[in-house]
Amino acid sequence: MTGNNQLPLNEAVTALTLEVFRFNGQLLAVGDELGRDLGLSSARWQVLSAVVDTPLSVAHVAFNRGLTRQSVQRVANLLAEEKLIIFTENPRHRRAKLVTLTELGRASLSAVIARHTDWVNKVVAGIDSNIIAAAAATITMLRQRIETEESK
């Protein structure tokens, strides 16, 4: 600790990183539980929610969600087998099909999102939304700096 009771910056970032890892693990576990009876793991509903408004290629879904293309492709293939998505023609790229939500996929996603909303409302009750917004802004800024550093 420094004289003003602040952690050195590297220790603060390490503490944040470890907490984000734990938080992510908990979110994935909760997501799996919320969607279990719907056949939706966290991975599956991450892919479904990525294309709820606009069909995207697997590569775009992976980039937007911070996942590997291969992992998204595996999940998308399973979702297609279960008729939750279909692969449609991509006018911009002949071989990179678009992941498109089916009505069954939309209904399944809506059900898990409703459950998630109820869960979130319980978890965040009494927390000032500005605190959550500041945490999200900090994580976004750090992520963007990492992306910039990786692209050098």
VEXMAR-794729 format. One record per residue (C-alpha): residue number from 0; chain; x, y, z. Coordinates in steps of 0.02 Angstrom, whole numbers. Example, Ala and Ser with C-alpha at 12.3 -4.5 7.8 and 13.67 -1.06 7.14 Angstrom:
BEGIN
  pos  unit       X       Y       Z
    0     A     615    -225     390
    1     A     684     -53     357
% end
This chain:
BEGIN
  pos  unit       X       Y       Z
    0     A       0       0       0
    1     A      54     177     -32
    2     A      44     316      97
    3     A    -132     366      46
    4     A    -200     189      72
    5     A    -211     155    -115
    6     A    -151      -6    -192
    7     A     -12      14    -319
    8     A     -89      16    -493
    9     A     -23    -155    -543
   10     A     -95    -234    -385
   11     A    -263    -148    -413
   12     A    -272    -214    -591
   13     A    -223    -388    -532
   14     A    -359    -383    -399
   15     A    -486    -325    -529
   16     A    -431    -460    -651
   17     A    -450    -598    -523
   18     A    -620    -533    -471
   19     A    -678    -524    -653
   20     A    -623    -705    -677
   21     A    -724    -758    -523
   22     A    -873    -651    -577
   23     A    -869    -724    -752
   24     A    -867    -900    -681
   25     A   -1018    -862    -573
   26     A   -1111    -781    -718
   27     A   -1080    -933    -828
   28     A   -1140   -1051    -691
   29     A   -1297    -948    -660
   30     A   -1329    -935    -847
   31     A   -1313   -1123    -864
   32     A   -1436   -1150    -723
   33     A   -1562   -1021    -788
   34     A   -1567   -1105    -959
   35     A   -1543   -1287    -909
   36     A   -1723   -1345    -934
   37     A   -1730   -1247   -1098
   38     A   -1576   -1336   -1163
   39     A   -1480   -1171   -1161
   40     A   -1308   -1162   -1083
   41     A   -1228    -992   -1061
   42     A   -1127   -1024   -1219
   43     A   -1285   -1060   -1317
   44     A   -1378    -907   -1262
   45     A   -1226    -797   -1290
   46     A   -1233    -849   -1473
   47     A   -1422    -833   -1486
   48     A   -1421    -659   -1408
   49     A   -1284    -603   -1526
   50     A   -1399    -625   -1676
   51     A   -1565    -574   -1599
   52     A   -1574    -411   -1698
   53     A   -1463    -445   -1848
   54     A   -1396    -604   -1927
   55     A   -1207    -612   -1914
   56     A   -1069    -727   -1972
   57     A    -989    -844   -1846
   58     A    -831    -738   -1853
   59     A    -930    -580   -1810
   60     A   -1020    -667   -1666
   61     A    -852    -727   -1600
   62     A    -774    -554   -1611
   63     A    -924    -467   -1532
   64     A    -929    -591   -1387
   65     A    -742    -606   -1361
   66     A    -744    -791   -1404
   67     A    -648    -898   -1527
   68     A    -723    -929   -1698
   69     A    -704   -1116   -1674
   70     A    -802   -1117   -1510
   71     A    -942   -1013   -1586
   72     A    -946   -1127   -1738
   73     A    -966   -1282   -1627
   74     A   -1108   -1200   -1529
   75     A   -1191   -1135   -1688
   76     A   -1187   -1308   -1766
   77     A   -1275   -1379   -1613
   78     A   -1403   -1238   -1615
   79     A   -1437   -1272   -1799
   80     A   -1462   -1458   -1764
   81     A   -1590   -1409   -1632
   82     A   -1676   -1288   -1752
   83     A   -1640   -1135   -1643
   84     A   -1541   -1052   -1784
   85     A   -1519   -1076   -1969
   86     A   -1372   -1031   -2079
   87     A   -1423    -910   -2217
   88     A   -1334    -840   -2368
   89     A   -1217    -696   -2336
   90     A   -1221    -567   -2477
   91     A   -1049    -503   -2424
   92     A    -960    -670   -2417
   93     A   -1005    -826   -2512
   94     A    -931    -951   -2389
   95     A    -965    -864   -2222
   96     A   -1148    -901   -2191
   97     A   -1251    -791   -2075
   98     A   -1316    -857   -1910
   99     A   -1502    -818   -1907
  100     A   -1621    -846   -1762
  101     A   -1774    -956   -1794
  102     A   -1940    -926   -1707
  103     A   -1901   -1072   -1591
  104     A   -1732    -992   -1553
  105     A   -1813    -824   -1522
  106     A   -1941    -902   -1402
  107     A   -1806    -997   -1307
  108     A   -1697    -843   -1293
  109     A   -1845    -737   -1234
  110     A   -1882    -863   -1097
  111     A   -1704    -866   -1031
  112     A   -1689    -676   -1042
  113     A   -1847    -657    -937
  114     A   -1772    -773    -805
  115     A   -1607    -679    -813
  116     A   -1696    -513    -790
  117     A   -1783    -577    -634
  118     A   -1618    -643    -566
  119     A   -1526    -480    -603
  120     A   -1661    -377    -518
  121     A   -1639    -481    -359
  122     A   -1449    -472    -363
  123     A   -1436    -285    -392
  124     A   -1576    -229    -276
  125     A   -1513     -81    -174
  126     A   -1357     -49    -278
  127     A   -1343     123    -358
  128     A   -1345     103    -548
  129     A   -1205     233    -560
  130     A   -1088     113    -469
  131     A   -1128     -25    -593
  132     A   -1110      94    -740
  133     A    -940     153    -675
  134     A    -881     -28    -657
  135     A    -938     -67    -834
  136     A    -852      89    -901
  137     A    -689      44    -814
  138     A    -691    -134    -881
  139     A    -734     -70   -1056
  140     A    -590      54   -1052
  141     A    -467     -80    -997
  142     A    -531    -203   -1128
  143     A    -511     -72   -1265
  144     A    -333     -33   -1209
  145     A    -291    -218   -1213
  146     A    -365    -233   -1389
  147     A    -263     -82   -1444
  148     A    -105    -156   -1368
  149     A    -137    -325   -1451
  150     A    -158    -245   -1622
  151     A      17    -166   -1617
% end
